[in-house]
Amino acid sequence: MATSGRMRLTKILMQPRKKKKPQLLEAASKTRWNIVRGDTVQVIKKNHPDYGKQGNVMQVNRKADRVTIEGINLGVKRLKGNPNLGTKGRSIMKERSLHYSNVNLVDPVTGLPTRVSKRYLEDGSKVRVSKRSGAVIPRPDILTVRRNPLSQHIGDKDSVDADVWEITFSP
């Protein structure tokens, strides 16, 4: 009995480990991204059906090195119906992600895709600069708004301001 259990355990331990996909390993090694949520980008992959189209970035998946762009790379998503509620199944068009290397930021001056470099301004702030025209690419305003807003709910277990600021210790 003990040997059969040991044999099973040995067999499990000797199985080869799953290897991570090379694109996930490459994405994990990256530390800097030039494209952020709210940027205007253009598809630069020549054999893509949406080649040359521009759109705003809705989401950046940094673990997989992919971006989702508004109105670009649409695919069918099928929604299941619920007979109890009387809803039918349907198909909708939804944005799918594109690899980060297949898009470029759009130059604010020329409106064409450009590569990006980073520079420091006189006041010490770090900015993105277009390689095509040399213009500063501003950070999108949408980044100031949180995607998941902080909870502002005050419950019965929260402390009252007067109790918090009351001095209870005197040396």
C-alpha angles and dihedrals in degrees: 000000000000092000094053090053090048090049091052092049091048090050091052093047093048094057113111116257120246112259121225117242113262093236090056091050090050092049091050091054093055118100103174131053126189096193119071135174111289097028121131110238137175129218108244101176104112099210095048115109090230094050111154096014120129129213145151121271111247099179139007117207102197095178091062098028093240137132131203114216127199111253094357129110095011119190136178117267116190118214118205119234125231114221091193091060093036096241121143126224114256143177124238133183112244133178115256125201126264127206114264093239093059095066135058132196115259117243108240092217104044100023090228129118115272142178118244136231129183125235138172119238124218091265090056098253119138115233139178114247127199115239091206100057105003092240122145113252106217123221111254118259091228090073090071089063115074118233090216106037118219115255113259094183114130111205135189091262093060119103121248115243093240091056092047096054096039113118107232101166128061118179 
